[in-house]
Amino acid sequence: MASVWKHARGGWYLEIAMPVGPARKIYLGKIPSSAAQSVRLRAEQLGRLARIGEPPTPELAAWLAACSPSFLEALRGAGLLSSWKSNTTPALLDWWAQYVGSRSDFSVSTRKGWQTALLHVSQRWPTQTLNEITALDAKTFSRDLGLAVSTSHAAKIIGRCSQVFAAAIDAKLITANPFSGIKLGRGVDNTRQIYVDAETARRVLDGFATLEGRALFALARWCGLRVPHEPLALTWANIDWHENRLTVPSGTKTGLRVVPLFDTARTAMAALFDSAPATPWVFNQCRASAATQWRTWALTACRTAGVQPWPKLWHNLRAACRTDLEERFPGHVCDSWLGHSERVAKDHYLRVTPDHWAAACGTVQEPPKNEPTRARGAT
């Protein structure tokens, strides 16, 4: 019934076979072939439902609600919308799926965050339409969520809910955002912030059984790479041995940046390079399961070194790197190398080190004059 074809001058067309007369052609624009095929499948589904007089499914209704008026008019002219009322408000979950699916700019990790938020939303509103959710419902949900998860996690979920309803307003499905004005503080959990000093890090570094594990750990602690996605993106072409620089590729979710290849990391990377297989990737082991397998490597190295593993295993290595660099270089330089802002560094990366305490307190050789030397309660 429906097919798609690409014009010689660019752009895709949807062609719909009509019962009588020539086929209808609808220009879809310069979109990826996968998107054109997705439109074709939905058009065929609309055609089957229209022939039996059934309205579009909730998922199809949400998709139609996000389409442009000109495209809807073309579908209507082809007889595919005879049983659809454009003022039908889709269910929240259907619109959520449509919105997230349309965001081609979302990375894999971002989509995981949206999926986590959806689990909470679907438990509260499994069948409700967008216009059935009131501001009071949103406030109650936010309050309950704040009791169930951390404040920062709840704030992210509420922010995503607000984003979904804002998109529905743009699509003229609703007129008000029930989550508008709801703000939850993004508190920072300081209890899991640990400074991993260089001596401890070197002990753990020596505990790795493979050169790949050593290089990975060194890049996290001394170059501040985000594990696993930034090391996974590295190729040997990203290493400038002459200038001692490492380029984090633009394909990562944090974008292109250049980092100094500090001595400890350079030594580990050079050893890996000398024994690396003939592949462009720097890290070849466990690429499909890096997030779990690389953590296992680090935990095993900690046990081998006799070091108690710290929380947020990789993040605290990156934080320790930022803390050390802050002692040597201006803040804007550290921001450029590690790829985050000064505000984020203060909230999530900078640590108070033992050297800071030593410099502040010194080594007390004898009690200060104003410190009592007699035991409390003595006569």
Kinemage of the C-alpha trace (Angstrom):
@kinemage 1
@onewidth
@group {chain A} dominant
@subgroup {mainchain}
@vectorlist {calphas} color= white
{ca met a 1} P 0.000 0.000 0.000
{ca ala a 2} L 2.791 2.424 0.865
{ca ser a 3} L 6.389 2.722 -0.275
{ca val a 4} L 9.216 5.224 0.009
{ca trp a 5} L 11.731 6.289 -2.575
{ca lys a 6} L 14.536 8.802 -2.692
{ca his a 7} L 14.532 11.583 -5.227
{ca ala a 8} L 17.632 12.046 -7.358
{ca arg a 9} L 18.036 15.590 -6.034
{ca gly a 10} L 17.748 14.477 -2.429
{ca gly a 11} L 14.879 13.968 -0.031
{ca trp a 12} L 12.459 11.096 0.500
{ca tyr a 13} L 8.929 10.616 -0.835
{ca leu a 14} L 6.121 8.547 0.628
{ca glu a 15} L 3.949 6.992 -2.085
{ca ile a 16} L 0.494 5.713 -1.129
{ca ala a 17} L -1.473 3.500 -3.530
{ca met a 18} L -5.079 4.652 -3.935
{ca pro a 19} L -8.112 2.389 -4.683
{ca val a 20} L -8.905 4.556 -7.691
{ca gly a 21} L -6.632 6.843 -9.636
{ca pro a 22} L -2.914 7.560 -9.377
{ca ala a 23} L -0.892 7.062 -6.224
{ca arg a 24} L -0.482 9.953 -3.802
{ca lys a 25} L 3.057 11.238 -3.272
{ca ile a 26} L 4.018 13.051 -0.065
{ca tyr a 27} L 7.408 14.734 0.262
{ca leu a 28} L 9.066 13.818 3.584
{ca gly a 29} L 12.134 16.010 3.290
{ca lys a 30} L 15.809 15.178 3.644
{ca ile a 31} L 15.601 12.637 6.464
{ca pro a 32} L 17.521 9.391 7.174
{ca ser a 33} L 16.337 6.292 5.339
{ca ser a 34} L 15.426 4.662 8.673
{ca ala a 35} L 13.085 7.573 9.446
{ca ala a 36} L 11.491 7.292 6.000
{ca gln a 37} L 10.883 3.568 6.523
{ca ser a 38} L 9.349 4.305 9.916
{ca val a 39} L 6.898 6.733 8.284
{ca arg a 40} L 6.031 4.098 5.676
{ca leu a 41} L 5.218 1.493 8.342
{ca arg a 42} L 2.999 3.939 10.216
{ca ala a 43} L 1.213 4.944 7.015
{ca glu a 44} L 0.465 1.299 6.238
{ca gln a 45} L -0.850 0.787 9.775
{ca leu a 46} L -3.076 3.870 9.455
{ca gly a 47} L -4.382 2.528 6.137
{ca arg a 48} L -5.320 -0.843 7.644
{ca leu a 49} L -7.142 0.827 10.537
{ca ala a 50} L -8.925 3.280 8.222
{ca arg a 51} L -10.254 0.449 6.030
{ca ile a 52} L -12.014 -1.194 9.002
{ca gly a 53} L -13.092 2.107 10.570
{ca glu a 54} L -10.909 1.796 13.660
{ca pro a 55} L -9.198 4.845 15.206
{ca pro a 56} L -5.391 5.003 15.408
{ca thr a 57} L -3.732 3.255 18.333
{ca pro a 58} L -2.558 5.510 21.185
{ca glu a 59} L 1.013 5.246 19.906
{ca leu a 60} L -0.062 6.300 16.420
{ca ala a 61} L -2.198 9.112 17.847
{ca ala a 62} L 0.808 10.454 19.742
{ca trp a 63} L 2.886 10.298 16.566
{ca leu a 64} L 0.214 12.113 14.563
{ca ala a 65} L -0.049 14.799 17.223
{ca ala a 66} L 3.619 15.623 16.698
{ca cys a 67} L 3.357 15.822 12.882
{ca ser a 68} L 3.149 19.100 10.971
{ca pro a 69} L -0.277 20.353 9.795
{ca ser a 70} L 0.767 20.116 6.133
{ca phe a 71} L 1.784 16.468 6.517
{ca leu a 72} L -1.461 15.656 8.332
{ca glu a 73} L -3.425 17.302 5.526
{ca ala a 74} L -1.587 15.160 2.981
{ca leu a 75} L -2.385 11.994 4.953
{ca arg a 76} L -5.993 13.081 5.234
{ca gly a 77} L -6.137 13.612 1.480
{ca ala a 78} L -4.913 10.044 1.009
{ca gly a 79} L -7.780 8.780 3.176
{ca leu a 80} L -5.603 7.609 6.082
{ca leu a 81} L -7.113 9.835 8.781
{ca ser a 82} L -10.812 9.260 8.285
{ca ser a 83} L -11.197 7.798 11.783
{ca trp a 84} L -8.810 10.129 13.644
{ca lys a 85} L -9.829 13.231 15.534
{ca ser a 86} L -6.960 15.652 15.731
{ca asn a 87} L -8.113 17.019 19.085
{ca thr a 88} L -7.702 13.639 20.802
{ca thr a 89} L -5.196 13.963 23.619
{ca pro a 90} L -2.771 11.018 23.744
{ca ala a 91} L -1.916 9.069 26.872
{ca leu a 92} L 1.108 10.327 28.785
{ca leu a 93} L 3.092 7.126 28.271
{ca asp a 94} L 2.419 7.088 24.521
{ca trp a 95} L 3.422 10.734 24.177
{ca trp a 96} L 6.504 10.088 26.323
{ca ala a 97} L 7.601 7.276 23.973
{ca gln a 98} L 6.927 9.455 20.927
{ca tyr a 99} L 8.899 12.393 22.327
{ca val a 100} L 11.934 10.376 23.427
{ca gly a 101} L 11.916 8.423 20.159
{ca ser a 102} L 11.978 11.669 18.180
{ca arg a 103} L 15.064 12.975 19.982
{ca ser a 104} L 17.824 11.684 17.739
{ca asp a 105} L 20.300 13.829 19.706
{ca phe a 106} L 19.912 11.716 22.861
{ca ser a 107} L 22.910 9.498 23.602
{ca val a 108} L 22.588 5.907 24.816
{ca ser a 109} L 23.279 6.915 28.422
{ca thr a 110} L 20.758 9.775 28.205
{ca arg a 111} L 18.102 7.358 26.982
{ca lys a 112} L 18.823 5.116 29.960
{ca gly a 113} L 18.105 8.063 32.235
{ca trp a 114} L 14.804 8.677 30.456
{ca gln a 115} L 13.918 5.005 30.809
{ca thr a 116} L 14.565 5.192 34.554
{ca ala a 117} L 12.295 8.226 34.825
{ca leu a 118} L 9.611 6.422 32.817
{ca leu a 119} L 9.549 3.570 35.348
{ca his a 120} L 8.485 5.993 38.089
{ca val a 121} L 6.006 7.832 35.865
{ca ser a 122} L 4.351 4.654 34.559
{ca gln a 123} L 3.706 3.437 38.096
{ca arg a 124} L 1.837 6.643 38.941
{ca trp a 125} L -0.010 7.285 35.647
{ca pro a 126} L -0.261 4.012 33.666
{ca thr a 127} L -3.270 5.026 31.511
{ca gln a 128} L -3.906 8.745 32.070
{ca thr a 129} L -3.920 11.161 29.149
{ca leu a 130} L -1.829 14.318 29.184
{ca asn a 131} L -4.772 16.593 30.046
{ca glu a 132} L -5.876 14.416 32.972
{ca ile a 133} L -2.765 15.180 35.040
{ca thr a 134} L -3.224 18.280 37.195
{ca ala a 135} L -0.765 20.566 38.923
{ca leu a 136} L -1.789 18.998 42.245
{ca asp a 137} L -1.015 15.546 40.823
{ca ala a 138} L 2.427 16.766 39.772
{ca lys a 139} L 3.158 18.305 43.184
{ca thr a 140} L 2.063 15.139 44.998
{ca phe a 141} L 4.185 13.002 42.675
{ca ser a 142} L 7.201 15.261 43.256
{ca arg a 143} L 6.766 15.108 47.024
{ca asp a 144} L 6.455 11.311 47.047
{ca leu a 145} L 9.406 10.965 44.695
{ca gly a 146} L 11.560 13.079 46.997
{ca leu a 147} L 10.896 10.585 49.784
{ca ala a 148} L 11.670 7.550 47.629
{ca val a 149} L 14.930 8.563 45.933
{ca ser a 150} L 17.749 11.054 46.456
{ca thr a 151} L 17.024 14.738 45.929
{ca ser a 152} L 19.272 14.999 42.890
{ca his a 153} L 17.713 11.906 41.291
{ca ala a 154} L 14.200 13.193 41.956
{ca ala a 155} L 15.117 16.573 40.433
{ca lys a 156} L 16.262 14.883 37.213
{ca ile a 157} L 13.027 12.892 36.939
{ca ile a 158} L 10.861 15.964 37.562
{ca gly a 159} L 12.873 17.890 34.994
{ca arg a 160} L 12.226 15.218 32.382
{ca cys a 161} L 8.511 15.188 33.177
{ca ser a 162} L 8.386 18.943 32.705
{ca gln a 163} L 10.245 18.583 29.402
{ca val a 164} L 7.702 16.057 28.104
{ca phe a 165} L 4.746 18.305 28.962
{ca ala a 166} L 6.485 21.355 27.479
{ca ala a 167} L 6.851 19.435 24.204
{ca ala a 168} L 3.140 18.600 24.348
{ca ile a 169} L 2.360 22.304 24.672
{ca asp a 170} L 4.510 23.018 21.617
{ca ala a 171} L 2.536 20.345 19.745
{ca lys a 172} L -0.709 22.100 20.849
{ca leu a 173} L -1.947 19.000 22.663
{ca ile a 174} L -2.373 20.768 26.007
{ca thr a 175} L -2.252 24.362 27.189
{ca ala a 176} L -0.552 24.097 30.578
{ca asn a 177} L 2.438 22.253 32.070
{ca pro a 178} L 1.492 20.755 35.474
{ca phe a 179} L 5.193 20.530 36.397
{ca ser a 180} L 5.848 24.194 35.727
{ca gly a 181} L 7.327 25.874 38.786
{ca ile a 182} L 8.203 22.663 40.625
{ca lys a 183} L 11.829 22.908 41.688
{ca leu a 184} L 13.771 20.357 43.690
{ca gly a 185} L 17.230 21.185 44.961
{ca arg a 186} L 20.004 19.170 43.357
{ca gly a 187} L 21.860 18.363 46.538
{ca val a 188} L 25.354 16.929 46.417
{ca asp a 189} L 26.038 13.685 48.328
{ca asn a 190} L 29.385 14.430 49.978
{ca thr a 191} L 29.482 11.108 51.788
{ca arg a 192} L 30.757 9.311 48.673
{ca gln a 193} L 33.364 11.885 47.710
{ca ile a 194} L 36.786 10.331 48.295
{ca tyr a 195} L 40.221 11.664 47.407
{ca val a 196} L 42.435 8.895 45.994
{ca asp a 197} L 45.983 10.091 46.578
{ca ala a 198} L 48.756 9.395 44.072
{ca glu a 199} L 50.572 6.883 46.294
{ca thr a 200} L 47.439 4.762 46.773
{ca ala a 201} L 46.650 5.036 43.074
{ca arg a 202} L 50.127 3.785 42.118
{ca arg a 203} L 49.739 0.785 44.413
{ca val a 204} L 46.474 -0.099 42.706
{ca leu a 205} L 48.024 0.559 39.296
{ca asp a 206} L 50.649 -2.093 40.043
{ca gly a 207} L 47.858 -4.497 40.995
{ca phe a 208} L 46.468 -4.722 37.454
{ca ala a 209} L 47.205 -7.976 35.678
{ca thr a 210} L 47.105 -6.544 32.145
{ca leu a 211} L 48.686 -3.610 30.336
{ca glu a 212} L 45.249 -2.580 29.112
{ca gly a 213} L 43.959 -2.385 32.670
{ca arg a 214} L 46.976 -0.311 33.752
{ca ala a 215} L 46.531 2.126 30.875
{ca leu a 216} L 42.808 2.485 31.585
{ca phe a 217} L 43.379 3.191 35.274
{ca ala a 218} L 46.192 5.655 34.543
{ca leu a 219} L 44.040 7.616 32.104
{ca ala a 220} L 41.251 7.891 34.680
{ca arg a 221} L 43.514 8.963 37.583
{ca trp a 222} L 46.137 11.130 35.877
{ca cys a 223} L 44.299 12.402 32.771
{ca gly a 224} L 40.747 12.541 34.145
{ca leu a 225} L 38.999 10.531 31.421
{ca arg a 226} L 35.405 9.493 31.969
{ca val a 227} L 35.149 5.701 32.118
{ca pro a 228} L 33.929 3.869 30.112
{ca his a 229} L 32.759 5.958 27.156
{ca glu a 230} L 35.816 8.176 26.631
{ca pro a 231} L 38.450 5.375 26.682
{ca leu a 232} L 36.187 3.282 24.434
{ca ala a 233} L 36.226 6.066 21.831
{ca leu a 234} L 40.043 6.372 21.750
{ca thr a 235} L 42.053 5.254 18.757
{ca trp a 236} L 45.831 5.328 18.474
{ca ala a 237} L 45.431 8.246 16.063
{ca asn a 238} L 44.180 10.284 19.049
{ca ile a 239} L 47.586 10.024 20.758
{ca asp a 240} L 50.201 12.649 19.890
{ca trp a 241} L 53.387 11.117 21.299
{ca his a 242} L 55.568 14.035 20.201
{ca glu a 243} L 53.464 16.705 21.935
{ca asn a 244} L 52.360 14.444 24.817
{ca arg a 245} L 48.708 15.133 24.124
{ca leu a 246} L 45.587 12.986 24.007
{ca thr a 247} L 42.508 14.003 22.021
{ca val a 248} L 39.150 12.840 23.324
{ca pro a 249} L 37.093 12.369 20.123
{ca ser a 250} L 34.090 14.543 19.337
{ca gly a 251} L 31.915 11.417 19.030
{ca thr a 252} L 31.697 11.111 22.826
{ca lys a 253} L 28.733 12.674 24.596
{ca thr a 254} L 31.022 15.273 26.199
{ca gly a 255} L 32.553 16.398 22.921
{ca leu a 256} L 36.046 17.092 21.651
{ca arg a 257} L 38.803 18.132 24.031
{ca val a 258} L 42.590 17.792 24.283
{ca val a 259} L 44.245 16.526 27.483
{ca pro a 260} L 47.937 16.467 28.432
{ca leu a 261} L 49.342 12.949 28.499
{ca phe a 262} L 50.932 13.112 31.945
{ca asp a 263} L 53.983 10.993 32.759
{ca thr a 264} L 52.345 8.060 34.546
{ca ala a 265} L 49.642 7.783 31.899
{ca arg a 266} L 52.178 8.120 29.065
{ca thr a 267} L 54.296 5.291 30.493
{ca ala a 268} L 51.263 2.990 30.764
{ca met a 269} L 50.002 3.935 27.296
{ca ala a 270} L 53.437 3.428 25.698
{ca ala a 271} L 53.699 -0.058 27.204
{ca leu a 272} L 50.246 -0.898 25.864
{ca phe a 273} L 51.091 0.507 22.424
{ca asp a 274} L 54.198 -1.689 22.140
{ca ser a 275} L 52.123 -4.834 22.677
{ca ala a 276} L 48.809 -3.737 21.110
{ca pro a 277} L 47.195 -5.808 18.334
{ca ala a 278} L 46.890 -4.315 14.864
{ca thr a 279} L 43.576 -2.547 15.474
{ca pro a 280} L 42.791 1.166 15.546
{ca trp a 281} L 41.184 1.028 19.019
{ca val a 282} L 43.320 1.653 22.089
{ca phe a 283} L 41.150 -0.601 24.262
{ca asn a 284} L 40.060 -3.843 22.639
{ca gln a 285} L 39.072 -6.077 25.554
{ca cys a 286} L 35.487 -6.254 26.837
{ca arg a 287} L 34.222 -3.505 24.535
{ca ala a 288} L 30.656 -4.858 24.640
{ca ser a 289} L 30.578 -5.031 28.455
{ca ala a 290} L 33.151 -2.429 29.472
{ca ala a 291} L 31.059 -0.796 32.206
{ca thr a 292} L 30.916 -4.008 34.253
{ca gln a 293} L 34.119 -5.777 33.218
{ca trp a 294} L 36.399 -2.784 33.689
{ca arg a 295} L 34.973 -2.240 37.156
{ca thr a 296} L 35.793 -5.867 37.948
{ca trp a 297} L 39.375 -5.252 36.792
{ca ala a 298} L 39.702 -2.277 39.144
{ca leu a 299} L 38.201 -4.122 42.125
{ca thr a 300} L 40.573 -7.054 41.543
{ca ala a 301} L 43.550 -4.656 41.364
{ca cys a 302} L 42.476 -3.066 44.659
{ca arg a 303} L 42.380 -6.464 46.358
{ca thr a 304} L 45.770 -7.395 44.905
{ca ala a 305} L 47.241 -4.128 46.215
{ca gly a 306} L 45.615 -4.567 49.627
{ca val a 307} L 43.595 -1.364 49.188
{ca gln a 308} L 39.982 -1.027 50.289
{ca pro a 309} L 37.902 -0.128 47.190
{ca trp a 310} L 36.398 3.346 47.382
{ca pro a 311} L 32.856 4.346 46.339
{ca lys a 312} L 32.226 5.713 42.831
{ca leu a 313} L 35.299 3.828 41.686
{ca trp a 314} L 36.066 5.654 38.426
{ca his a 315} L 34.486 9.007 39.181
{ca asn a 316} L 36.597 9.539 42.291
{ca leu a 317} L 39.740 8.869 40.248
{ca arg a 318} L 38.718 11.629 37.856
{ca ala a 319} L 37.898 13.873 40.816
{ca ala a 320} L 41.335 13.254 42.321
{ca cys a 321} L 42.888 14.203 38.987
{ca arg a 322} L 40.966 17.496 38.961
{ca thr a 323} L 41.917 18.210 42.577
{ca asp a 324} L 45.623 17.708 41.839
{ca leu a 325} L 45.496 19.819 38.680
{ca glu a 326} L 43.752 22.624 40.564
{ca glu a 327} L 46.839 22.956 42.773
{ca arg a 328} L 49.067 23.526 39.731
{ca phe a 329} L 47.023 25.273 37.034
{ca pro a 330} L 44.365 28.009 36.742
{ca gly a 331} L 40.758 26.886 36.936
{ca his a 332} L 39.930 27.700 33.318
{ca val a 333} L 42.810 25.472 32.176
{ca cys a 334} L 41.523 22.567 34.280
{ca asp a 335} L 38.019 23.140 32.917
{ca ser a 336} L 39.323 22.897 29.365
{ca trp a 337} L 41.315 19.730 29.977
{ca leu a 338} L 38.667 17.834 31.941
{ca gly a 339} L 35.610 19.122 30.101
{ca his a 340} L 33.412 20.545 32.838
{ca ser a 341} L 32.659 23.948 34.343
{ca glu a 342} L 34.066 25.492 37.490
{ca arg a 343} L 30.666 25.178 39.201
{ca val a 344} L 30.468 21.458 38.424
{ca ala a 345} L 34.053 21.039 39.642
{ca lys a 346} L 33.218 22.658 42.992
{ca asp a 347} L 30.084 20.533 43.463
{ca his a 348} L 31.351 17.164 42.249
{ca tyr a 349} L 35.121 17.021 41.757
{ca leu a 350} L 37.238 19.136 44.112
{ca arg a 351} L 38.278 17.359 47.304
{ca val a 352} L 39.989 18.296 50.571
{ca thr a 353} L 43.248 16.335 50.647
{ca pro a 354} L 45.499 15.246 53.542
{ca asp a 355} L 48.057 17.793 52.314
{ca his a 356} L 45.502 20.560 52.756
{ca trp a 357} L 44.982 19.517 56.380
{ca ala a 358} L 48.716 19.224 56.983
{ca ala a 359} L 49.354 22.682 55.552
{ca ala a 360} L 46.574 24.167 57.676
{ca cys a 361} L 47.347 22.433 60.972
{ca gly a 362} L 51.020 21.584 60.721
{ca thr a 363} L 52.680 19.024 62.982
{ca val a 364} L 51.962 19.895 66.591
{ca gln a 365} L 55.141 19.353 68.589
{ca glu a 366} L 53.791 20.641 71.894
{ca pro a 367} L 50.376 21.781 73.103
{ca pro a 368} L 49.502 25.403 72.348
{ca lys a 369} L 49.674 27.732 75.330
{ca asn a 370} L 45.933 28.125 75.522
{ca glu a 371} L 45.236 24.369 75.368
{ca pro a 372} L 44.485 22.750 78.726
{ca thr a 373} L 47.073 20.150 79.699
{ca arg a 374} L 45.260 18.809 82.756
{ca ala a 375} L 42.801 15.972 82.258
{ca arg a 376} L 39.193 17.050 82.500
{ca gly a 377} L 37.829 16.452 85.959
{ca ala a 378} L 41.275 16.275 87.625
{ca thr a 379} L 41.794 18.072 90.959
